[in-house]
Amino acid sequence: MTTPEPARTATGDDPSALPASPPPVPVVSVKPIVLPFPSRGTDLHVRVSAPVTGQDLPVVLFAHGFGSDLDGYAPLTDHWAAHGCVVVQATHLDSRRLGLAADDPRRPHVWRYRVEDLKRVLDDLDVLEAAVPGLAGRLDRDRVAVAGHSFGGQTAAILLGLRVTDPRTGTAEDLSDPRVTAGVLLATAGAGGDHLTPFAHAGLPWLREQDFSRLTAPALVVAGDEDDLPLTTRGAQWTTDPYVLSPGDKSLLTLFGAQHFLGGISGHGAAETTDENPARVALVQRVTLAYLHHALGIDSYVWNAARAALADGRHPLGRLESK
């Protein structure tokens, strides 16, 4: 992959500062690319964003949070694309844009349709590649990662090995995909059981039983230490479960003072952001990009520098640990 050489010096005199990001490159974005999907009942609409330069580009699948769509999360997806990744975003069935009726028979199964959406994206990479001017022949299909926020974090984790007990059947199938080798899980759900609130237990039954012991693929978990969701009685600690309870190569970025939207990752000026903080978003941008480059075997310098800078909690915005 051809990317700008990362800066090799920290910014300012702060010993906990991270290396400066390389300059961004222009991005081309095409939407909607429509993939017919009869078994889904609604065609799958996809957005692809790619840098205009570079070869052997890695692919990052992004799963949005509940109710969002392919236009969300520009602070992250645009940043990754401007620094050498091809980012693919689908609009899932729970999107407010689709307006799925409350009695639609697909609604109880939206968690599983989401996983099928991303697998369909992988199946149709040829179609998506051909739809973006200048992208043909530039993808590295051996370097595929998945990322997601909130509900999208569960979707991403399932592709990496998380087992979710299907409320209909009582079984937990392996829905992972070997084409995906690493992930970024942002402010996503923890274990179910007695710590779920009645609202979550009744309305989001796919959270009742999650088995993190099979989530063995490498992943970065990002959690806000003030992310107190109405889904659990455990407070913000709940969102660290994908790190704590899963084996293997995992890292955890804890953001100090961050709530569910981690400073505003879902969109510039998004109304749902309750803790708007551009510096926090910038940290998430830099650390997630560094992790993707590291986990996909592109460059580990910035990731190693980030681990050193954020290891002891002296950085005002967060702490980074690995196991």
N, C-alpha and C positions, 0 to 999 in steps of 0.2 A: 504494500500500500504506500502511496506517495502522500505524505503529509508534511506541513511545515515543521522544521526542526524545533523542538520545544526549547524555551528559554532555560538556561542552566543556572540562573541566579535568582535568589529570593528578592521579593519586592520590599523596599524600605529597610529599616533597621531592626524590625521586630523579628526575633529569632524563630517565632512560631509562624511567620509568613510563608505562604506557599510560593512556588515558582510562578512567574508570570505565564499566562496562557499564550500559545503561539497566535499569530494573527489569523482571523477567520478568512475564509474564501467565500466567494459568491455561491449561492445555493439556488437550484432550480427545484420547484415543487409543483407536482401535478395532482389535481383532484377534480372531481372524484373519478377514480378508475373503478369501473363497475364489473364485479365478478358475479356472473349468474350463480345462484345457489338455491335450487329448487327445494332441497330438503330443509332448508332454513326458513322458507316461506317469504323471505325478503332478500333481494340481491345485496351482496356485500359491497359497501362503498369504502374505497381505500385511498389514502393519500400517500405519495412517495416523495420524500425530500432527499436531494443528493447534492454533494459539492460538484461544481462544474469542472473541477480538475481532479486528477489523481486516478490511479489504477489500483486494482486488487482491493476494492473498498469493502469493508465489513458491513454486515446487515444488522440493524437493530430493530426488532419488532417492539412496538409500544402499545400497551393496553391501557386505555383511559379509565378513570374512575367512574363510579356509578353516575349515569345521566349525562356524561360528557360526550364527545364525538371526535371525529378525525381532525377538527380544527383546534382542539385544545392543546395545552401544554407546550406552547411555542417557546417559552423560556428554556426548556430542556431540548426539545426536538430540533429546533432551529440551531441551537448551539452545537449539538452533536453533529448535525449535517454540515455545518460550517467548518467543522474540524475533522472531516474525513469519513463520516459514517453515512450510509444510506439508511434513512429512518422510514419505517413503514407503519402507518397508523390506520386502523380500521374503525368504523363506527359500529359498535356492538348493539345488540338488540335492546338493551336497557337504556339507550340514549334517549334523552328528552326530545331529540330531533325526530325520532321515529314514532313517538307517542303510542307505545304498545298499550293496549287496553288492559285494565285491571284484571279482566277475566280471560285474557288471551291465554290459551293453554301452553304457550311457550314460556310464559313468565316464570313459573317455578323452576325452569331449567336454564335460565339465562347464564348461570355460571358455567354450564357445560357448553352451551352455544359459543361462548366467548373463546373457549379453548379450541373448538372446531374452527372458529374464524381464523385464528392465528395459524393453525395447521393448513387451512386452505390458502392463506397467504404464502406459506412456504411451498405448497404444491404448485402455485401459479407465479413463482418468481420470474419465469420467462415472460409471462404476459405483462407483469408490472415493469420489468426492465425495458421491454419494447415500448411501453407507453410514455417513457420519460425521454425527451430529446437528449441525445448525446450520452446516454447511460449504457447502451449496449456494449457488452464485453468487458465491463469495468467492475463487476461484482466478484467478490471472493466468497463463494458459497460454503467454504469450509470454515468461515468465521462468522457465526451467527449468534447473536445474543438476544435476550428478551428483557424488557423492562416494563414496569407498570406501577401505577399509583393507586392506593386504597384497594377497591375491588379489583382493579387491574393488577395489583401486586399479587393477589391470589391467583389470577389467571396466569401471570408469568411464572409463579412458583410451581403451578401444576405442570407446566411444560418442563420444569427442571426436576420434577420428582415428587412434589407434594402430593399426598394421597388425601382426597376428599371423599367422605362417605356420602354416596348419593342418597338423599332423603327418600327417594321412591323405592329403591331396591335394598337399602341397608348394606350395600357393598362399596368397597373403595378400590376402584380400578386404577391400574397404572396408565395414566394418560400422558406421560412424559414423551418427549420427542428427541431422539438422538441427534437431530440436526441442530439443536440448540445447545450450546456448550457453556453458557454463563448467563448471569442475570443481575439486574438491579431492581430491588424490591423497596418501594417507597411508601412509608406510612401505611403498611398493610396489616391484615388481621393476624391475630395470634390464635392460640389454642381455644377450643370450645369448652364444652363441659359446663359445670355449675357456675362458672364465672361469666357466662353470657347473661345479658339482661333479658327480661321477658320479651322485650321488643325484638331483639336479635334472634332469640330462640324461635319465636313464632314467625317473624317476617323474613328472616334470612337463614333458612334451615341448612344451607350448605356450609354454614360456619359451625354447626354443632359438633362435628367430629373432623378434625384435621390432623393428619399424621405427618409430622415433620421429620420423622426418623428416616424417611426415604428421600429427603431433599438433600441429595449428596453433591449435586453439581455446584461449582463455585458461584458465589453470589455476594453482592454488597447489599446490606440492609441499611436503609436510612430511616431514622426515627426521630420525632420531636419529643423532647422531655416534658412538654405540656400538651401533648396530643391526647386529651381526655375525651374519648368517644362515648356516645350513648349506647354502645354495643357490649360493653364489658364493665364489670365492677372493679377491674384491676388497674384502671387508670392508664397512664401513658406506657407503663411497663409492658402492657399487652402487645404493643407493636414491635417489641424487641424479640418476641418468641421465635420468629423465623431464623434469627441468629442463634439464640440460646438453645433452642431445642433441635436444631438440625446439625448433622455431622459434617465433617469435611471442611473444605477451604471456604471459610466465611469471614466477612468483615462487617463491622457495624459502625456507621457514622451517626453519632448522637448529636442532635442540634439543640443547643441551649436556648430555651425560651420559645421553641418552635411548636406551633399547633399543627393541625392536620394538613394544611396546604404548604407547610414548610417554607413560609415566607412569601409564597406567591408563585409556585411552580406551574399552577394550572393555567395561567394566562396573565398577561400584563394588565393590571387593573381589574382582575376578575373579582366580581362582587362577593364570591364565597370566601375569599381570603380574609381571615380575621387577624392575621399576624404579619401584615405586609412588611417586608424587610428586604430591600434589594441586595444588601450585603450577604444575607443568608442565602438568597437564591443564587448569587454568584458563587458562593462556596459549594452549593449543591451542584451547580454546573461544572465546576472545575474538578471536584472530587469524582463525580460520576463519569465524566469523560476520561479522567486519568484511569479509573478502574476498568472501563471498557477497553481502552487501549492495552492495559496490562493483561486483563483476563483473556483477550483475544490474541495475545502474542505479538502485538505491534510495537509497543514501547513501554517500559516499566519505570523510566526515570521519574516522571512527574508523580506517579503513584507512590513510589518509594519515598519521594520527598514529602508528599502529603502525609504518609504514615508517620514520618519523623516529626513533622511540624505539628501534628494533631494528637500525638500519642499520649501526652501527659495532662491534657485538659487545660493547658495554659492559654490556648487560643480562645479569644472571647466568644466565638461562635459555635464551637463544638469540639468533640473528641472522636478519634478514630482508633478502633481496636480490631485485632484480627485473631483468628484461632486456626 
